[in-house]
Structures are given as structure tokens and as C-alpha cells.
Amino acid sequence: MTNLKQKHLSSMGPRWKFKDAEAKALAEPISKSVSELQLSLAKTESSGSLSSCNVLLAVEPEQADLLRRCCFGISAEKVKKWIQLSFEEAFYLLYILKCIKLTLQGRCLENEVEIWMYMRSKRPNFPVFFKAYLHLRSKNWVLRSGLQYGVDFVAYRHHPSLVHSEYSVLVQSGDSDRLRVWSDVHCAVRLSGSVAKTLLTLHVSGNSNREDVNLPMCLENYRVEEQTISRWSPELSREDETTTPKPKVTTNVSNLATP
């Protein structure tokens, strides 16, 4: 029973939440909403306040709606329209879209390098995680925290109100101890499969030295390799093959094409 269920899950496409959800997604692409958000935030010179683990962004009601449509942040205060952003989300809006400013203890930080170093000081692995975030977000995949699934991110084809997430994402780098033993792989694959997601690992590698990672330009030296991991069932192979199901690793599967 488990193997049949896994077979079904591994072959299914996007799981839209209602009948006309796909048509609505095609009519309102995420990339279009992001462009509208970029123009709106840049026009009003929106500013966010840095804290030890996130950013609080003060916005107008219509901008809060655009952020919601683009899946950036979560609403922290409905009345004042404060949006709580992760470091990855905030730096993407600052460095890639160039549509917000950031402050620290009331002081506006004009220098992107200073902001980068601050985020690194709070999270030493921030460069690797931001590169992974940038890799998927630039392909118009919508990313949310994967904490409740034991992973780093979950990736949606469109807004979560329209479609279920397709991938549970684990970020790995050269010094990572994750998925080093088969028991870890089995656990991660089992958990992802039980919630109808495919496990996607992003291996971030590069030649940056300690001095390079102090600058956001080091992102250009990083390379991201995609791997999807799913369970292999002997029932799907030759009849005389009776070995125990093993995880199947596929590298660079369609390079996770833009949805």
C-alpha cells in the first residue's frame, strides 16, 4: 500500500486547490506581481528595520496586498501594516529588486556590504542560504519556510492559496553534515512523501574564501546543483527483482524549470 501511494505521489503534477486555480494562476503570473511590487516599494522608498533574526517592513495597505500576492513575509500587525520578512526575503528586495531600504537602531544603512555583513554576523550560513533562495526565486518559484516539515524551504508553483507546494527543499554546502548517511536520507524522503512533496536538495558550492564572503559579490562565485530524491519501488521494475526499496537520486532534473 505504501509503495503504491509513493508511486502515485512521485508521478503527480501540480495539485491545484480548486477547479479554476490553474487558470487564475496563468492569468496572474507571480512575475507580474513582483514587477508591480518592485515599482510600488521603490516609489515610496519603503524602509525596513533590522533585528537579530528578521526585518520589519512598514508599508501601505496596497503594498501589503502586493507583498501577500508575491508571498514575501507575513503580516506582523494588521492595523499598522507591518510585514515581517526573513533575511533572505529582505535582502532579495534590497539587493536584487532594489526597492527597499533597511535601518538598524534608527540609522539608515546605505551600504549593501554593511547589511550583508550584519546578516552574516547573525547567521554565518546566510550566503549559502541566500544563494539557494535566489536560485529558486529567480525562476519564479514561491518559497516559504519549511520548518514544519523539517526542511529549509517549501517551493510552490504559484501562490499557496491556489496550489499545494511541490518540493521540500534542503540546502547543503561543502561542510554540511546533512544526508550523509542512508538513515537520514530515508527519513527525509519518507517525511516528504507523506506530505505529498518531492525532496529537493540544493548543493551550493563555490571558491569563495573568508574575505570574499564578506561581500555580496561572492554570490557570483557560487554554483547550485539540484537533486531530487524519491523512493524506488521494486514493483515498478522487473518481476524477478525483489530487493528492498531504496531512495532514488536524480541530478539536475530539468534544472527545476520556471513554473
C-alpha positions in Angstrom: 0.0 0.0 0.0 2.8 2.4 0.9 4.7 1.7 -2.3 1.6 2.3 -4.4 0.9 5.6 -2.7 4.5 6.6 -3.2 4.3 5.7 -6.9 1.2 7.9 -7.2 2.8 10.9 -5.4 6.0 10.8 -7.3 4.3 11.0 -10.7 1.7 13.6 -9.9 2.0 17.2 -11.2 0.8 20.4 -9.5 -2.0 19.9 -7.1 -4.3 22.8 -7.5 -6.6 23.6 -4.6 -9.8 24.3 -6.6 -11.2 23.9 -10.1 -10.2 27.2 -11.6 -7.0 27.7 -9.7 -4.7 26.9 -12.6 -6.5 29.3 -14.9 -6.2 32.0 -12.3 -2.5 31.3 -11.8 -1.9 31.6 -15.6 -3.9 34.9 -15.7 -1.9 36.4 -12.8 1.7 35.2 -13.0 3.9 35.8 -10.0 6.5 37.6 -12.1 3.9 40.3 -13.0 3.0 40.8 -9.3 6.7 41.1 -8.4 7.2 43.8 -11.0 4.3 45.8 -9.6 5.6 45.3 -6.1 9.1 46.5 -7.1 7.7 49.7 -8.7 5.4 50.4 -5.7 8.1 49.9 -3.0 10.7 51.9 -4.9 8.3 54.8 -5.5 7.6 55.2 -1.8 11.1 54.4 -0.6 9.9 51.8 1.8 12.1 51.1 4.8 12.5 48.1 7.0 14.0 47.7 10.4 16.7 45.1 11.0 16.5 42.9 14.1 18.6 39.9 15.2 16.7 37.4 13.0 14.3 39.2 10.7 13.2 42.5 9.2 10.1 44.5 10.0 8.9 46.5 6.9 6.3 49.3 7.2 4.1 49.5 4.1 0.9 51.0 2.8 -2.2 48.7 2.6 -2.0 48.2 -1.1 1.7 47.3 -0.8 0.9 44.8 2.0 -1.5 43.2 -0.5 1.2 43.1 -3.2 3.6 41.5 -0.7 0.9 38.9 0.1 0.3 38.2 -3.6 4.1 37.8 -4.2 4.5 35.7 -1.0 7.0 37.9 0.7 6.9 38.0 4.5 4.0 37.5 6.9 1.7 40.2 8.4 3.0 41.2 11.8 0.4 43.9 12.6 -2.8 44.3 10.6 -3.5 47.9 11.7 -0.1 49.5 11.0 0.7 47.1 8.1 4.0 45.8 9.4 5.3 42.9 7.4 7.9 40.5 8.9 10.5 39.4 6.4 13.1 36.8 6.7 16.7 37.8 6.0 16.5 36.1 2.6 13.3 37.9 1.6 14.6 41.3 2.8 18.0 41.0 1.1 16.2 39.9 -2.1 14.1 43.0 -2.1 17.1 45.2 -1.3 19.9 43.7 -3.4 18.1 42.1 -6.3 14.9 44.2 -6.8 16.5 47.3 -5.2 13.1 48.5 -3.9 13.5 48.9 -0.1 15.9 50.4 2.4 16.9 49.0 5.7 17.6 50.7 9.1 19.4 49.5 12.2 18.6 51.2 15.5 17.1 54.1 13.7 20.1 54.6 11.4 19.6 54.1 7.6 22.1 51.6 6.2 23.0 52.8 2.7 25.8 50.3 2.1 24.7 46.9 0.9 28.0 45.4 2.2 27.3 46.6 5.7 23.8 45.0 5.6 25.3 41.8 4.2 27.9 41.6 7.0 25.3 42.3 9.6 23.2 39.4 8.4 26.2 37.1 8.2 27.1 38.0 11.8 23.7 36.8 12.9 23.6 33.8 10.6 27.1 32.6 9.4 25.5 30.4 6.7 23.4 33.2 5.3 25.4 33.5 2.0 24.7 29.8 1.2 21.0 30.0 2.1 20.5 33.3 0.2 22.1 31.8 -2.9 19.7 28.9 -2.7 16.8 31.2 -2.2 17.9 33.4 -5.1 18.3 30.4 -7.3 14.7 29.3 -6.9 13.0 32.7 -6.6 14.7 33.9 -9.8 12.8 31.1 -11.5 9.5 32.4 -10.1 9.2 29.6 -7.6 7.5 30.8 -4.4 9.4 29.9 -1.2 8.1 29.6 2.3 9.7 28.3 5.5 9.9 24.6 5.6 10.3 24.4 9.4 7.1 22.4 10.0 8.3 19.7 7.5 11.9 19.5 8.8 13.4 21.2 5.8 14.6 24.7 4.9 12.0 25.8 2.4 8.9 24.5 0.6 8.5 25.6 -3.0 5.2 26.4 -4.6 4.4 26.8 -8.3 2.2 29.8 -7.6 0.6 31.4 -4.6 -0.1 28.9 -1.7 -3.8 29.9 -1.8 -4.0 28.3 -5.3 -1.7 25.3 -5.2 0.0 23.0 -2.8 3.8 23.1 -2.5 5.6 20.6 -4.8 9.0 20.4 -3.2 10.5 20.3 0.2 13.9 21.9 -0.1 17.1 21.2 1.8 20.1 23.4 1.4 23.6 21.9 1.6 27.1 23.2 1.3 30.5 21.6 1.4 30.8 21.5 5.1 27.2 20.3 5.7 26.6 17.1 7.7 23.1 16.6 6.3 22.0 13.5 4.5 25.5 11.9 5.0 24.0 8.5 6.0 21.2 6.5 4.4 19.1 6.6 7.5 18.9 10.4 7.2 18.0 10.1 3.5 15.3 7.6 4.2 13.8 9.8 7.0 13.8 12.9 4.8 12.3 11.1 1.8 9.6 9.4 3.9 8.6 12.6 5.5 8.4 14.5 2.2 6.4 11.7 0.6 4.0 11.5 3.5 3.0 15.2 2.8 2.9 14.8 -1.0 6.2 16.6 -1.7 9.3 15.7 -3.6 12.6 16.1 -1.7 14.8 18.6 -3.5 18.4 19.2 -2.3 20.3 22.3 -3.4 24.1 21.8 -3.2 25.7 25.2 -3.0 29.4 25.2 -3.8 32.0 27.8 -4.8 35.6 29.1 -4.5 34.9 32.0 -2.1 37.4 32.4 0.7 36.7 34.0 4.0 37.4 37.5 2.7 35.1 37.0 -0.3 32.1 36.0 1.7 32.2 39.4 3.4 30.9 40.9 0.1 27.6 40.1 -1.6 29.5 39.9 -4.9 30.6 36.4 -3.7 27.3 35.2 -4.9 28.6 35.2 -8.4 31.2 32.5 -7.4 28.6 30.1 -6.0 27.2 27.3 -8.1 23.9 25.5 -7.3 23.3 21.9 -8.2 19.8 20.5 -8.0 19.0 16.9 -6.9 15.6 15.4 -6.4 15.4 12.2 -4.2 12.5 9.8 -4.3 11.9 6.2 -3.2 12.3 3.4 -5.7 9.9 0.6 -5.5 10.8 -2.9 -6.9 7.2 -3.4 -8.1 7.9 -0.8 -10.7 10.9 -2.8 -12.1 11.5 -6.3 -13.3 9.3 -9.0 -11.7 12.3 -11.1 -10.6 13.8 -8.1 -8.7 12.9 -8.4 -5.0 15.3 -6.1 -3.3 14.3 -3.6 -0.6 13.1 -0.2 -1.9 15.9 2.3 -1.9 15.9 6.1 -2.4 16.4 7.2 -5.9 18.6 10.2 -6.5 18.2 12.2 -9.7 20.6 15.0 -10.5 19.6 18.2 -12.4 16.1 17.0 -13.2 15.1 19.6 -15.9 17.0 22.1 -13.8 13.8 22.8 -12.0 12.3 24.8 -14.8 10.5 28.0 -14.3 6.8 27.3 -13.5 
